[in-house]
Amino acid sequence: MLAHTSDEHAWFAASRDGDASKRDWYAWADPKDDGTVPNNWLSVFGGPAWSYQPARHQYYHHKFLRQQPKLNWTNSGAREAALKVLDLWLKRGVDGYRLDVANAFLHDTQLRDNPAIPSALRGAPEWSAAANMQSHLNDSNVEENRAVQDVIRRRVDAFEDRFVFGEFSEEFERSGCYLPPQTGLHAGYNFALLLAGDAPAIRAHLETLAQFPDHWPCIAFSNHDVIRTASRFGPGSARVMLALLCALRGTVLLYQGEELGLPEVDLRREQLKDPVGDLYYPLFKGRDGCRTPMPWHAAAPHLGFTSGTPWLPPGEDHAALAVSAQEGDPNSALAFTRKFLSARNAHPALRTGTLTLLPGDVLAFVREAADEKIVCVFNLGDDVVRFDFPGPATALDLGTGEARVVDAALALGPAAAWFGSL
């Protein structure tokens, strides 16, 4: 995250202690007359997004933890110092960057309150955390955020063959998530697919992407912030979700353990490290359940992740899904992932082709590039579904689950995927 540092960073210490050269490197604001916070902005991790600092008689802004003070990207010195961090690693040969919270580089310089989401419009997501009860239009997601992405892009493009993409957590269109690749970052992804739990939610996001045909997305169903895909979509869903992930248009982001079909780990409260889990336990146990150690060797201590003591314990049911347990099994999730990734590279339609959603209740689309057209059909539910082909189709050896083709129709079983060449 280029927009904040640690509160122990030398830059922040200098800004806090009155160094004139760094005085305005962070977002500082005066308290109200009664000592309360400058405005109504709320931290993602609970409470006001401001912490008082007696050394300056001011509050500093932090969108997340109080230990993560927000850099002032309108200050040329702070901005250049952050960009030089990019330069350092680019010169050392990194392939590129994933920018955390790419919608939050800037905020409203007038520090205007965020508008409330009317209580009548609040659903479960809004009530799940206090910060969700306001629209984050002023503490982040300002339209000027797009220009910052251009600045970062030019910095990265100064080095040959690099890639920079952003994670967008709010107000996707407003903050520049769907910009075309010639503008802003090379690509972006957001929480629409990370929070999706069924086919209609996925279709809705694909319909949104269709409104921005020049945008090159990154595709992710799982990352370090959300419940693992295999648990979110239910038992037996690992392979069909891997197939869907690899069939979608864009750069695939494969979170560690997803290729093994790992489920979420249920941790006890004393095992949690995530401050969000501590805040909302037991209604929400935080994000540690998807952050447990990668299981490499089923019989090794800590499943081969480390010879020391890991930050979080390995999942007890992950041993049976360890790499060592799946390596020689041609029917494993790991083997399926490898097979599909190879197929994606071999088929231009799956790698770089267009994506056209097909009408109907079944999640289906056509990927097309040059002379190749592939129809992709998915059943994420518990019942058999019928799909009518848009034209003659020849099955490709890429599917998973039960499928029967009768005349011009497909009967697709639960948690199944089918692919055919049109």
C-alpha positions, 0 to 999 in steps of 0.5 A: 500500500503506497498511501500509508506507512507504519507509525514507527516509520522515520517519515512519520516520526519526523512529521510528528516531531515538527521536521519542516521538510516532512510536516505535511507528508501525512494527513493531519487535521485540527481537533474540533473545539471540544477535542473530538475528531475532525469529521465522521470518517470511520476506519475500516477496522472500527472506530474513527479514522483519526488518532490524536497525537499530542506532539502536534496537537492534531489528529492524523488520518488512518483509513485502517489501523491507527498504526498505519498513518495516511500519506499525503499524496498531494504533497510532492515530497511525500508522493515522490518518496513513495514512488522511489520505493517503486523505483528501488524494487523495479531496478532490482528486477521485480516483475511488477506490483499489486497495489493494495487499496488502489482507490484510496491514494487521495481524500477530500482536502476539505475533509467533508463528512461522508454521506450516510447510507439511509437505514432503509437501504442497509442490508447485511453488508452495511450492518456488518461493520460501522464503516459500511454505514457510510458511502466512502466518497470523501475519505477515498474514491475521489475522482482525482484518484484516477490521475494518481494511477496514471502517475504510478503507471508512468513510473512502472512503464519506465521499466520494460515488461512490467505489470502493475494492477490494483485492488479496489475495495469501494466505489469501483467505477468512481475510483478508476477500477474499470479504466482501459489499459492505456489509462491508469494501471494496467489492470484492476480487480475488486471485491465483487467476485471475492464476495460472490457466493452464487452464480447470479452474483458472478453474472452480475459482475460479468455484466458490469465488466461488459460495459467496459470492454476495453478494460483488462480485469484481474480475476480473483475469487479468493485472497487474504481478505475473504473466506476461501472459495471452496468454503464459500461455494460449498462442499465439492465446489473446488474444481468447478470454481477453479474451472470458472476462474481459469475460463474468465477473461483477464489475468488470473489471480490464484490465491495460495492453496486455491489450487489444492481446494483448501477450505477455510480453517475454523480458529479459536479466538485465542488463535486469532491475530486479525484485529477485525476478528478480535473486534467482531468475534464471534459474529465474524472471526476475521480473515485468519481462516484463509491465511493459515500456512500452506500445506506442503508435506502431510507428514511434516511438522506444521505441514512443511510450512516452517521448521519454526512456529508459524504465525497461525496454526495449519488447518487440521483437515489440510493435511489430506490436501497437502501438495505431497498428498495430491502430487501423484493423484491425477484426479486431485484438485492440483492436477486439475489446476495444472491441466486447466492452466496448460489448456488456457495457455494453449487456447487463444480464446481462453487466454486473450479472447472476448467474453460474451455472456449467454442468456438464460438461467445457466451461467454460460459464456463464449470465449472467442479469439480469431477462428476459435470459439469456446462455449463455457457452461457452469452449474454452481447449484445443487440440482441438474440444469439444462443448457441449450447450445447456441450452435453445434459444439464438440466437447473439450476435455476440460470439464468437471462433474457430471455432464450428458449431451442429448441432441442440442442440449446439455444436462449438467450436474451439480458443481460441474463445468462443461467446455465445447468448441463451437 
